[in-house]
């Protein structure tokens, strides 16, 4: 297929922004969405200034009507990357339950809504690639992240189910599961973990985040972007319902 148009949620910062820039550099047209239009627009402007092709839309992934409107306005969407997310860290007995519900809404219900809207259109055009940005925490657990981990585990089930539902057409859906990526969200998490565990931020990095990884390195945007580009390629036509784990060896033992 010639230029593929890829819609990315949460593209205004962090992983979504990093993947948007990488894919734009590989010739993909980017539809950058974020709950804050200004953030999505900043990503699109930077891509266009570098010679790429990007448009920006405000999109709340928990709002089905708004999501439908963005898809209608953006033109044919060949790929979707469900990336939007937030984090909150607290032990379960102290975890604000409204915050718990908010994380599930954004990181599990949101991808379900976006995927449903996408699949409807991808079926009509006979082609589509959907990538859920999961996490190593879709496979394992860590303390104090019950909502995030529940959402990411659920995302794996969503991907597998939709893979079966779309097996009759040229649509694939997969989950990319990275270990820690150095983003503003993770920077804040380092501070939160230090507070919750009563240790320093450097100790959080070395003893909590990187300790389980034999390679002892944060995952880069280039690694994530390259994995997404592969999943969009003809070589991945029969890869669906899978978890692609980028964890520096974390889950080897």
Secondary structure as a PSIPRED ss2 file (coil, helix, strand):
# PSIPRED VFORMAT (PSIPRED V4.0)

   1 X C   1.000  0.000  0.000
   2 X C   1.000  0.000  0.000
   3 X C   1.000  0.000  0.000
   4 X C   1.000  0.000  0.000
   5 X E   0.000  0.000  1.000
   6 X E   0.000  0.000  1.000
   7 X E   0.000  0.000  1.000
   8 X E   0.000  0.000  1.000
   9 X C   1.000  0.000  0.000
  10 X C   1.000  0.000  0.000
  11 X C   1.000  0.000  0.000
  12 X C   1.000  0.000  0.000
  13 X C   1.000  0.000  0.000
  14 X H   0.000  1.000  0.000
  15 X H   0.000  1.000  0.000
  16 X H   0.000  1.000  0.000
  17 X H   0.000  1.000  0.000
  18 X H   0.000  1.000  0.000
  19 X H   0.000  1.000  0.000
  20 X H   0.000  1.000  0.000
  21 X H   0.000  1.000  0.000
  22 X H   0.000  1.000  0.000
  23 X H   0.000  1.000  0.000
  24 X H   0.000  1.000  0.000
  25 X H   0.000  1.000  0.000
  26 X C   1.000  0.000  0.000
  27 X C   1.000  0.000  0.000
  28 X C   1.000  0.000  0.000
  29 X E   0.000  0.000  1.000
  30 X E   0.000  0.000  1.000
  31 X E   0.000  0.000  1.000
  32 X E   0.000  0.000  1.000
  33 X E   0.000  0.000  1.000
  34 X E   0.000  0.000  1.000
  35 X C   1.000  0.000  0.000
  36 X C   1.000  0.000  0.000
  37 X H   0.000  1.000  0.000
  38 X H   0.000  1.000  0.000
  39 X H   0.000  1.000  0.000
  40 X H   0.000  1.000  0.000
  41 X H   0.000  1.000  0.000
  42 X H   0.000  1.000  0.000
  43 X H   0.000  1.000  0.000
  44 X H   0.000  1.000  0.000
  45 X H   0.000  1.000  0.000
  46 X H   0.000  1.000  0.000
  47 X H   0.000  1.000  0.000
  48 X H   0.000  1.000  0.000
  49 X H   0.000  1.000  0.000
  50 X C   1.000  0.000  0.000
  51 X C   1.000  0.000  0.000
  52 X C   1.000  0.000  0.000
  53 X C   1.000  0.000  0.000
  54 X E   0.000  0.000  1.000
  55 X E   0.000  0.000  1.000
  56 X E   0.000  0.000  1.000
  57 X E   0.000  0.000  1.000
  58 X E   0.000  0.000  1.000
  59 X C   1.000  0.000  0.000
  60 X C   1.000  0.000  0.000
  61 X C   1.000  0.000  0.000
  62 X C   1.000  0.000  0.000
  63 X C   1.000  0.000  0.000
  64 X H   0.000  1.000  0.000
  65 X H   0.000  1.000  0.000
  66 X H   0.000  1.000  0.000
  67 X H   0.000  1.000  0.000
  68 X H   0.000  1.000  0.000
  69 X H   0.000  1.000  0.000
  70 X H   0.000  1.000  0.000
  71 X H   0.000  1.000  0.000
  72 X H   0.000  1.000  0.000
  73 X H   0.000  1.000  0.000
  74 X H   0.000  1.000  0.000
  75 X C   1.000  0.000  0.000
  76 X C   1.000  0.000  0.000
  77 X C   1.000  0.000  0.000
  78 X C   1.000  0.000  0.000
  79 X E   0.000  0.000  1.000
  80 X E   0.000  0.000  1.000
  81 X E   0.000  0.000  1.000
  82 X E   0.000  0.000  1.000
  83 X C   1.000  0.000  0.000
  84 X C   1.000  0.000  0.000
  85 X C   1.000  0.000  0.000
  86 X C   1.000  0.000  0.000
  87 X C   1.000  0.000  0.000
  88 X C   1.000  0.000  0.000
  89 X C   1.000  0.000  0.000
  90 X C   1.000  0.000  0.000
  91 X C   1.000  0.000  0.000
  92 X C   1.000  0.000  0.000
  93 X C   1.000  0.000  0.000
  94 X C   1.000  0.000  0.000
  95 X C   1.000  0.000  0.000
  96 X C   1.000  0.000  0.000
  97 X H   0.000  1.000  0.000
  98 X H   0.000  1.000  0.000
  99 X H   0.000  1.000  0.000
 100 X H   0.000  1.000  0.000
 101 X H   0.000  1.000  0.000
 102 X H   0.000  1.000  0.000
 103 X H   0.000  1.000  0.000
 104 X H   0.000  1.000  0.000
 105 X H   0.000  1.000  0.000
 106 X H   0.000  1.000  0.000
 107 X H   0.000  1.000  0.000
 108 X H   0.000  1.000  0.000
 109 X H   0.000  1.000  0.000
 110 X H   0.000  1.000  0.000
 111 X H   0.000  1.000  0.000
 112 X H   0.000  1.000  0.000
 113 X H   0.000  1.000  0.000
 114 X H   0.000  1.000  0.000
 115 X H   0.000  1.000  0.000
 116 X H   0.000  1.000  0.000
 117 X H   0.000  1.000  0.000
 118 X H   0.000  1.000  0.000
 119 X H   0.000  1.000  0.000
 120 X H   0.000  1.000  0.000
 121 X H   0.000  1.000  0.000
 122 X H   0.000  1.000  0.000
 123 X H   0.000  1.000  0.000
 124 X H   0.000  1.000  0.000
 125 X H   0.000  1.000  0.000
 126 X C   1.000  0.000  0.000
 127 X C   1.000  0.000  0.000
 128 X E   0.000  0.000  1.000
 129 X E   0.000  0.000  1.000
 130 X E   0.000  0.000  1.000
 131 X E   0.000  0.000  1.000
 132 X E   0.000  0.000  1.000
 133 X E   0.000  0.000  1.000
 134 X C   1.000  0.000  0.000
 135 X C   1.000  0.000  0.000
 136 X H   0.000  1.000  0.000
 137 X H   0.000  1.000  0.000
 138 X H   0.000  1.000  0.000
 139 X C   1.000  0.000  0.000
 140 X C   1.000  0.000  0.000
 141 X C   1.000  0.000  0.000
 142 X C   1.000  0.000  0.000
 143 X C   1.000  0.000  0.000
 144 X C   1.000  0.000  0.000
 145 X C   1.000  0.000  0.000
 146 X H   0.000  1.000  0.000
 147 X H   0.000  1.000  0.000
 148 X H   0.000  1.000  0.000
 149 X H   0.000  1.000  0.000
 150 X H   0.000  1.000  0.000
 151 X H   0.000  1.000  0.000
 152 X H   0.000  1.000  0.000
 153 X H   0.000  1.000  0.000
 154 X H   0.000  1.000  0.000
 155 X H   0.000  1.000  0.000
 156 X H   0.000  1.000  0.000
 157 X H   0.000  1.000  0.000
 158 X H   0.000  1.000  0.000
 159 X H   0.000  1.000  0.000
 160 X H   0.000  1.000  0.000
 161 X H   0.000  1.000  0.000
 162 X H   0.000  1.000  0.000
 163 X H   0.000  1.000  0.000
 164 X H   0.000  1.000  0.000
 165 X H   0.000  1.000  0.000
 166 X C   1.000  0.000  0.000
 167 X C   1.000  0.000  0.000
 168 X C   1.000  0.000  0.000
 169 X C   1.000  0.000  0.000
 170 X C   1.000  0.000  0.000
 171 X E   0.000  0.000  1.000
 172 X E   0.000  0.000  1.000
 173 X E   0.000  0.000  1.000
 174 X E   0.000  0.000  1.000
 175 X E   0.000  0.000  1.000
 176 X E   0.000  0.000  1.000
 177 X E   0.000  0.000  1.000
 178 X E   0.000  0.000  1.000
 179 X C   1.000  0.000  0.000
 180 X C   1.000  0.000  0.000
 181 X E   0.000  0.000  1.000
 182 X C   1.000  0.000  0.000
 183 X C   1.000  0.000  0.000
 184 X H   0.000  1.000  0.000
 185 X H   0.000  1.000  0.000
 186 X H   0.000  1.000  0.000
 187 X H   0.000  1.000  0.000
 188 X H   0.000  1.000  0.000
 189 X H   0.000  1.000  0.000
 190 X H   0.000  1.000  0.000
 191 X H   0.000  1.000  0.000
 192 X H   0.000  1.000  0.000
 193 X H   0.000  1.000  0.000
 194 X H   0.000  1.000  0.000
 195 X H   0.000  1.000  0.000
 196 X H   0.000  1.000  0.000
 197 X H   0.000  1.000  0.000
 198 X C   1.000  0.000  0.000
 199 X C   1.000  0.000  0.000
 200 X C   1.000  0.000  0.000
 201 X H   0.000  1.000  0.000
 202 X H   0.000  1.000  0.000
 203 X H   0.000  1.000  0.000
 204 X H   0.000  1.000  0.000
 205 X H   0.000  1.000  0.000
 206 X H   0.000  1.000  0.000
 207 X H   0.000  1.000  0.000
 208 X H   0.000  1.000  0.000
 209 X H   0.000  1.000  0.000
 210 X C   1.000  0.000  0.000
 211 X C   1.000  0.000  0.000
 212 X C   1.000  0.000  0.000
 213 X C   1.000  0.000  0.000
 214 X C   1.000  0.000  0.000
 215 X C   1.000  0.000  0.000
 216 X C   1.000  0.000  0.000
 217 X C   1.000  0.000  0.000
 218 X C   1.000  0.000  0.000
 219 X E   0.000  0.000  1.000
 220 X C   1.000  0.000  0.000
 221 X H   0.000  1.000  0.000
 222 X H   0.000  1.000  0.000
 223 X H   0.000  1.000  0.000
 224 X H   0.000  1.000  0.000
 225 X H   0.000  1.000  0.000
 226 X H   0.000  1.000  0.000
 227 X H   0.000  1.000  0.000
 228 X H   0.000  1.000  0.000
 229 X H   0.000  1.000  0.000
 230 X H   0.000  1.000  0.000
 231 X H   0.000  1.000  0.000
 232 X H   0.000  1.000  0.000
 233 X C   1.000  0.000  0.000
 234 X H   0.000  1.000  0.000
 235 X H   0.000  1.000  0.000
 236 X H   0.000  1.000  0.000
 237 X C   1.000  0.000  0.000
 238 X C   1.000  0.000  0.000
 239 X C   1.000  0.000  0.000
 240 X C   1.000  0.000  0.000
 241 X C   1.000  0.000  0.000
 242 X C   1.000  0.000  0.000
 243 X E   0.000  0.000  1.000
 244 X E   0.000  0.000  1.000
 245 X E   0.000  0.000  1.000
 246 X E   0.000  0.000  1.000
 247 X C   1.000  0.000  0.000
 248 X C   1.000  0.000  0.000
 249 X C   1.000  0.000  0.000
 250 X H   0.000  1.000  0.000
 251 X H   0.000  1.000  0.000
 252 X H   0.000  1.000  0.000
 253 X C   1.000  0.000  0.000
